[in-house]
Amino acid sequence: MRPIHVSWQSVPGKRYQLEYVAQLVPDPVTGEEHEIIPIGNVITAGENEYEIEKCVDLPDDAVTGTFRIRLVR
């Protein structure tokens, strides 16, 4: 495993889910979309927290990928 640091601007009291996908384009053979994987639990920004930083472990063989932050309602 290798650690990756991810950070994003936040709004106090809002809830966020960090997500990861290995590739944004569909599989060239099957045409199937790659699974979007939630990373950890939903994070709630604290009272004076305007930026969130999270360290996540990715498998050593993960050479590409994209993170996204989803606002949870």
C-alpha positions in Angstrom: 0.0 0.0 0.0 1.1 3.6 -0.6 -0.3 6.6 1.1 -1.9 9.4 -1.0 -2.9 12.8 0.6 -6.1 14.3 -0.7 -7.4 17.7 0.3 -10.4 19.9 -0.6 -12.1 23.1 0.4 -15.1 22.6 2.7 -18.0 24.4 4.3 -18.5 24.0 8.0 -21.3 21.5 8.8 -21.5 20.1 5.3 -20.9 16.3 4.8 -18.6 14.9 2.2 -17.8 11.4 0.7 -14.4 10.8 -0.8 -14.7 8.5 -3.9 -12.2 6.9 -6.2 -12.3 5.4 -9.7 -9.4 3.6 -11.4 -10.2 5.0 -14.8 -12.7 7.5 -16.1 -13.2 6.0 -19.5 -15.2 2.7 -20.0 -13.4 -0.6 -20.4 -12.3 -0.7 -24.1 -13.3 -4.4 -24.5 -16.6 -4.6 -22.6 -17.7 -0.9 -22.7 -18.5 -1.1 -19.0 -17.9 1.8 -16.7 -15.4 1.3 -13.9 -16.8 1.1 -10.4 -16.7 4.3 -8.3 -15.5 3.2 -4.8 -16.4 5.2 -1.6 -13.2 5.7 0.5 -13.9 5.6 4.2 -16.9 7.1 5.9 -18.8 10.3 5.3 -16.8 13.2 6.7 -18.5 16.2 8.3 -16.6 19.5 8.2 -16.1 20.9 11.7 -17.3 24.3 12.9 -14.3 26.2 11.7 -13.0 23.7 9.1 -12.6 25.2 5.7 -10.3 22.6 4.3 -10.3 18.8 4.8 -7.2 16.7 4.3 -7.3 12.9 4.3 -4.6 10.3 3.9 -5.7 7.2 2.0 -3.9 4.0 1.2 -3.9 2.8 -2.4 -2.7 -0.6 -3.6 0.9 -0.5 -5.0 -0.5 -1.6 -8.4 -2.9 1.4 -8.7 -1.0 3.5 -11.3 -3.9 5.7 -12.4 -7.1 6.9 -10.8 -9.2 9.9 -10.0 -10.7 11.0 -6.7 -13.9 13.0 -6.4 -15.7 14.6 -3.5 -19.4 14.1 -3.3 -21.5 16.4 -1.2 -23.8 14.2 1.0 -27.3 15.6 1.8 
